[in-house]
């Protein structure tokens, strides 16, 4: 089987703390893969390593079957890997539309001279970016809030806006760090439908999430971390009955 993301033997130490130890995660194309485990298991650290925020101490990284080195966020984004964060990182004083347009600009071809002199090609590209951003807002169900300041959106809508901005970078793989955090039951249901639609439209998702029912309902495969190590990986139905996963994370009540 080929993988869009194939990461093996990733280790990361912070002083005397071994945050990741020989971690491997494989993500097939056009799938949703969940990365789960208890708090402090190393999930967000793994995201930070593969997206260029933290340098790995060791590891092998393949993206779309080509070796890559996650040296910087910008380089990783241009390669086709976009992410959201556990703590929302929007530009609060900018409009909802402008936040999505920021994501589009990583693919912009206009240079400094074009921006200064407002060349016709620059104007055309800016209009294309605006049109694309409006389409993405419609895609995630936020069109009616386009002119609102992002900080005034509800928490659940801010999460959707982060996904729209990430999609604006034209990713092959979307890495989402706890997108359902803080959402009510209705918002989680809407998020579930959105993520399934994203997969159906040809994107691939790597998902950190603590909502077990959401993860079990949409993920094709799961990888479980505990104390920086992989303790199980496979189909949700197999992972949820794995004794190490039950002991470390799910508990016996989760397997019924």
SVG drawing of the C-alpha trace seen along z (x, -y; Angstrom):
<svg xmlns="http://www.w3.org/2000/svg" viewBox="-27 -52 46 59">
<polyline fill="none" stroke="black" stroke-width="0.4" points="0.0,0.0 1.2,-3.5 1.0,-6.3 0.6,-10.0 2.4,-10.5 4.8,-7.8 6.8,-8.8 8.9,-6.3 11.2,-6.2 10.5,-9.8 12.1,-10.7 12.0,-14.1 13.5,-14.9 13.1,-18.0 15.9,-18.0 15.3,-14.9 11.8,-14.3 11.5,-11.8 8.4,-13.3 8.5,-10.9 10.3,-7.6 10.5,-5.8 7.0,-6.9 5.7,-5.8 2.5,-6.9 1.2,-6.0 -1.6,-7.8 -3.1,-6.4 -4.3,-8.9 -8.0,-10.0 -8.4,-8.6 -9.0,-9.9 -6.4,-8.7 -6.8,-9.4 -3.9,-10.0 -5.3,-9.5 -4.1,-8.9 -4.2,-10.5 -3.1,-14.0 0.7,-14.3 1.1,-11.3 3.0,-13.3 0.3,-13.8 0.7,-17.6 4.5,-17.2 4.3,-14.8 2.2,-17.4 4.8,-20.1 7.6,-17.9 6.0,-16.9 4.9,-20.5 8.3,-22.1 7.7,-23.7 10.0,-21.4 13.2,-19.7 13.2,-16.0 16.1,-14.3 15.7,-11.5 13.2,-10.1 12.4,-9.3 9.9,-11.5 8.1,-10.6 5.4,-12.8 3.7,-11.6 6.4,-9.0 9.1,-11.6 11.6,-12.2 11.0,-15.6 12.7,-17.4 10.2,-19.4 12.7,-22.3 10.1,-25.2 6.4,-25.7 6.5,-27.6 8.3,-24.8 6.0,-22.2 2.9,-24.2 4.1,-24.6 4.8,-20.9 1.0,-20.3 0.7,-19.7 -1.5,-22.2 -2.6,-22.1 -4.8,-23.7 -3.8,-24.2 -5.2,-23.0 -5.4,-26.7 -7.2,-28.7 -4.8,-31.0 -6.9,-33.3 -6.3,-37.0 -9.1,-38.2 -9.3,-41.8 -9.4,-40.8 -12.6,-39.7 -13.6,-36.1 -13.0,-36.5 -9.6,-38.1 -8.5,-35.2 -9.1,-32.7 -7.4,-35.0 -4.3,-34.8 -4.2,-31.1 -4.5,-31.6 -1.5,-33.9 1.0,-31.1 0.2,-30.1 0.3,-33.7 2.6,-34.5 2.5,-38.3 5.9,-39.7 6.8,-42.8 6.8,-45.0 3.3,-43.7 2.0,-44.6 3.5,-48.1 2.5,-49.1 -0.8,-47.2 -0.1,-45.6 -3.1,-44.2 -1.9,-40.6 -1.8,-41.3 -5.3,-42.7 -6.6,-39.6 -4.9,-37.3 -6.3,-39.2 -9.8,-38.9 -9.2,-35.2 -8.1,-34.8 -11.1,-36.7 -13.4,-34.5 -11.7,-31.3 -11.9,-32.4 -15.7,-33.1 -16.1,-29.6 -14.3,-28.1 -16.5,-30.0 -19.5,-28.5 -17.9,-25.1 -17.6,-25.2 -20.9,-27.0 -19.6,-30.5 -20.6,-32.6 -23.0,-34.8 -20.1,-35.8 -17.7,-36.9 -17.5,-40.5 -17.5,-39.9 -14.4,-40.2 -13.1,-36.6 -12.9,-37.2 -16.7,-37.7 -17.5,-34.3 -18.7,-31.6 -16.0,-29.1 -17.3,-26.3 -17.4,-28.7 -13.8,-29.8 -12.8,-26.1 -14.5,-25.9 -12.8,-29.1 -9.4,-27.5 -10.3,-24.6 -11.3,-26.9 -8.0,-28.8 -6.0,-25.5 -7.9,-24.4 -7.0,-27.7 -3.4,-26.6 -4.5,-23.8 -3.2,-20.9 -2.9,-17.3 -3.0,-16.5 -4.9,-18.4 -3.6,-17.9 -6.3,-18.9 -5.4,-19.3 -8.6,-18.7 -11.0,-20.4 -14.1,-19.4 -12.7,-20.9 -15.3,-23.2 -18.1,-22.3 -21.6,-21.3 -23.3,-18.2 -24.9,-19.9 -21.5,-21.5 -19.8,-18.2 -22.3,-16.6 -21.8,-19.4 -18.0,-18.9 -18.3,-15.2 -20.2,-15.9 -17.7,-18.5 -14.7,-16.2 -16.3,-13.3 -17.1,-15.7 -13.4,-16.8 -12.3,-13.2 -14.9,-12.5 -13.6,-15.5 -10.1,-13.9 -8.3,-15.3 -6.5,-13.3 -6.9,-14.1 -4.7,-13.3 -6.7,-14.0 -6.0,-14.5 -9.2,-14.3 -10.4,-13.3 -14.0,-12.8 -14.0,-9.0 -17.3,-8.6 -16.3,-11.1 -13.0,-9.4 -14.5,-5.9 -17.2,-7.1 -15.1,-8.7 -11.6,-7.4 -10.4,-4.7 -7.4,-3.9 -6.1,-4.9 -2.7,-5.2 -2.5,-5.4 0.2,-7.1 1.0,-6.7 4.1,-8.3 5.5,-9.1 5.3,-5.6 2.9,-3.9 1.0,-1.3 -1.5,-0.2 -2.4,-1.0 -5.1,0.3 -8.8,0.2 -11.0,-1.5 -12.8,1.7 -9.5,3.5 -7.9,0.6 -10.9,0.0 -10.6,3.6 -6.8,3.6 -5.9,4.2 -3.1,1.6 -5.4,-1.0 -8.2,-0.2 -5.8,-0.4 -4.0,-3.6 -6.9,-5.6 -10.3,-4.3 -11.2,-2.4 -13.4,0.7 -16.6,-1.2 -15.6,-2.4 -15.6,1.0 -19.3,1.8"/>
</svg>
